[in-house]
């Protein structure tokens, strides 16, 4: 049993990464490319889905883990899909130990440059802070306007969760939330728990209480900050998955994206202003966990 966690630099598929270790032996792996979490092993099980066909060329987005969508979500704007932050190299600080939370902490940073201004003419600083504790993990995003003009952005923590079989999972806590079903282009309220049968792509108004993903006897308690006002649930289903080159044909069965997002209303930032948002995942024994509420 470790008394103090650690962070060690290593290479994964040719890409520079940092492996974090919690006091109980849980681990997380984050790539400098995109500041993207690629792995979170908690209680002996991998909790994030990483496609075996993911591209690791230091340029393309990596399919799986927790990509960051910034400063644009999806194709809601003039930038490439999901913006550019997930395609760039970030700078990492030395990891440290947060005694109050009993967590290993790693911060990565991305600032505006000539390269980003060629795509988006704004000055910014983005910091992504990962906190790894015993059985839990939090991704905290800080965005700052370092320029002289106001601008706005949309964002999402595009979290790919590993599941045993997506057709058997149940996502609780979104009951009664406003929902846009993007597959059928329908608006309404969510009735009952979320289950997956075929392609699923919906944007919910984020619930006030945590969600619970039930995946057999184990699951995850999923919570997000008020600054991230939407929850996106996505699974490509068999047909769409077969058309995605960086996913195996049956990859959809092993993953479910539950994303903390701010997309319907862009965040305005005045010069010098800051914004914060986070998503937190905690391992649960669902045999003992009550429904959220």
Buried (B, 14 or more C-beta within 10 A) or exposed (E): EEEEBBBEEEEBEEBBBBBBBBBBBBBBBBBBBBBBBBBBBBEEEEBBBBBEBBBBEBEBBBBBBBBBBBBBBBEBBEBEEBBBBBBBBBEBBEBEBEEEEBBBBBBBBBBBEEEBEEBBEBBBBBBBBBBBBBBBBBBBBBBBBEBEEEBEBBBBBBBBBBBEEBEEBBBBBBBEBBBBBBEEEEEEEBEEBBEBEEBBBBBBBBBEEBBBBBBEEBBBBBBBBEBBBBBBBBBBBBEBBBEBEBBBEEBBBBBBBBBBBBBBEBBEBEEEEEBBBBBBBBBBEBEEBEEBE
